Amino acid sequence: MLTFLCSVQDTAVVLAREKERLDDLAAEAAAAAQSLSEVYAAVEHCGGADVPPSEQLAAYTQLQRRYPEEYVMYNLPAAALAEVRNML
């Protein structure tokens, strides 16, 4: 009987740790999704025909400062260049 109780307690501890790990992963995923939504909204805004170049420059500069990892990961310098080339 004692072995069974120890086994149940061990299982409960393992499950609690796994729940905590998955909760942490879910929080990280939610934060990443929020960041990506903000980056997407800024890039989408810069793609508008009526957005002046100075505003685009400010938006991409802010993205570079605020989201450096996403800036490189999603190759946002190329997106910025494409926007400028469309204006020429």
C-alpha positions in Angstrom: 0.0 0.0 0.0 2.8 2.4 0.8 4.4 1.8 -2.6 1.2 2.6 -4.3 0.9 5.9 -2.4 4.4 6.8 -3.3 3.7 6.0 -6.9 0.6 8.2 -6.9 2.5 11.1 -5.3 5.3 10.7 -7.8 2.8 10.8 -10.6 1.2 13.9 -9.2 4.5 15.7 -8.9 5.4 14.8 -12.5 2.1 16.0 -13.8 2.3 19.2 -11.8 5.8 19.9 -13.3 4.5 19.1 -16.8 1.6 21.4 -16.4 3.9 24.2 -15.3 6.2 23.6 -18.3 3.2 23.6 -20.7 1.8 26.8 -19.1 5.2 28.5 -19.6 5.2 27.4 -23.2 1.7 28.6 -23.7 2.6 32.0 -22.2 5.7 32.3 -24.5 3.6 31.4 -27.5 1.0 34.0 -26.6 3.7 36.6 -26.3 5.2 35.6 -29.6 1.8 35.8 -31.3 1.2 39.2 -29.9 4.6 40.5 -31.1 4.0 39.0 -34.6 0.5 40.7 -34.7 2.1 44.0 -33.9 4.9 43.5 -36.5 2.3 42.5 -39.1 0.1 45.5 -38.4 3.1 47.9 -38.8 4.2 46.3 -42.1 0.7 46.2 -43.4 0.3 49.9 -42.5 3.6 50.8 -44.3 2.3 49.1 -47.4 -0.4 51.6 -47.9 -0.1 53.9 -50.9 -0.7 57.1 -48.9 2.0 56.5 -46.3 4.8 59.0 -46.7 8.4 57.7 -46.8 9.3 59.5 -43.5 6.5 57.6 -41.7 7.6 54.3 -43.2 11.2 55.0 -42.1 10.0 55.8 -38.6 7.9 52.6 -38.5 10.7 50.3 -39.7 13.1 51.9 -37.4 10.8 51.4 -34.5 10.3 47.8 -35.5 14.0 47.3 -35.6 14.4 48.7 -32.1 11.3 47.1 -30.5 11.5 43.7 -32.2 15.1 43.0 -33.2 14.7 39.2 -33.4 11.6 39.4 -35.6 13.2 42.2 -37.7 15.9 39.8 -38.7 13.9 36.6 -38.7 11.2 37.9 -41.1 13.8 39.9 -43.2 12.0 43.2 -42.6 14.9 45.2 -44.2 13.9 43.6 -47.5 10.3 44.6 -46.9 11.4 48.2 -46.2 13.5 48.3 -49.4 10.6 46.9 -51.4 8.4 49.7 -50.1 10.9 52.4 -51.1 11.4 50.8 -54.5 7.7 51.0 -55.1 7.8 54.7 -54.7 10.5 55.3 -57.3 
